[in-house]
Amino acid sequence: MKHLPTLAGALLGLAFVVFGANFFLNFLPMPADPSPADAPHKLFMAALFPTGYLAFVKVLEIAGGVLVALPRTRNIGLLVLGPIIVNILCFHVFLMKGATLVDPVNIAITGLSLFLLWSERKAFAALVQRPTA
């Protein structure tokens, strides 16, 4: 049980490093999307690609993945990846209308991050506690 957070951190970090690096190196082929060109998720991504915003998010994914994989910097990595994970879930809920929410990768990333957050709950509790006088 004491090695589970290390394994979960390594898996979550590996996922974000691989998917973040894929944006720049394109070693995993993207599946064809049969949805129409004016679908909300396609319009959203069409706005992110040319601006460079998505490249910035992918750099944060790689950095957060490396930080989460290392036990000493795991909490900082979770702070970096937390908003990205929430954004991924919101993308699938609001733009994809929940159709791809039960994708195994989404479930794994959400489950691993929630497990790590729970296992490090004492460290994160200090962020929301008021100092005593």
N, C-alpha and C positions, 0 to 999 in steps of 0.2 A: 504494500500500500504506500510505502514511503517513496517509491520510485515512480509512481503513477504521474505525479505532476511533471517530472522530468521527461517522461515519455510523451505526455500530452503537449508539453511545450515544444519538444522536438518536432512532433507531427504538425502542430499548428504553424510553427516557424517554417518548416519545410514547405508547407502548402503556400504560404504567402510569398516566400522567396521564389518558388517555382512559377507561380502564376504572375508575380510581379515581373520576373525576368522574361517570361514569355511575351510580355508586351513589347519589350525591346528587341528580343532575339527571335521571336516567332518560331519556336520549335514545336509547339503543339498546335495542330491545325484547328481552326474554328469550324464548328459544324455549320452547315447551311441553315439559314433562318427563313422559313417559308412565309413569314408574316409580311404584310404589305409594307411598302417603303414609308408610308405615313403613320406607321404604328408608333405609339408614344415612346416605347423604349428605344426605337431606332432614331427618332428625332432627338431624344435626350443624348444618346451616344454621339450623334452627328454634331451636337453642340460641344461636346467635351473633347473630341479628337483634335480638331484644328486649333483649339486655343492653347493647348499644352497643359491644361488642367489635369487631364487624365495621366499624363506622364509624371506630373508632380505626385499624384496619389500613388502611382505605381512605385515611385522611389520611396515613399513613406511605407508602402507595403513591404518592400524588400528590407528596409531598415528595421521596421517593427518585427518582421519575421526573424531576423538575426537576433534582435534583442530578446524576443520571447524564447528562442531556442536555448539561450544561455541562462542558466538558473539564477545567476547573480543579477542580471538585468531584466528578468522576466516581467516585473511589475511596470517598469518603464515601457517595455514593449507592449504590454496590455493597454497602457494609457494611449500609446500611439495607434494601436490597431482597433481600439474600442469604437471610435467614431466611424472608422472604415467599415467595421462589421455591421454596425447599425445602418449605415448607408447601403450596404449590400442587401440587407434584409428589407429596407424600405423600397429599394429598387424592385425587388421581387414581389413585394406586397402591392405597391401602388402602380408601378408601371407595367408589370407583367400580370397584374390582377391575381396574384397568388398561384399562377399556373406552375411556376418552377420553384416554388418555395420548398417543396419536399424533395428537391434534388439532393442526392447523397452528399455532394460536396458542401452544400449549404448547411445541411444537418450536421455534418462532421465539424465544420468550422464553428458553428454556433455552439454545439455541444462541448467541443474542446475549450473554447474561450470561456463558457460558463463554468466548466469544471475548474479551470485555472483561476478564475475570479473567485470561486467558492473556496478553493484551497488556499488562496492568499487573502482571504477576507479580513484577517486581523490587520494586515498591512494597509489595506484600503480603508478600513474603518477609521484610521487616524486622519484621513482626508476630510471626513465629515463630522468628526467629533469636535466639540467646542473645547477650547482650553479651559482648565479649571483655574480659578483665581487664587 
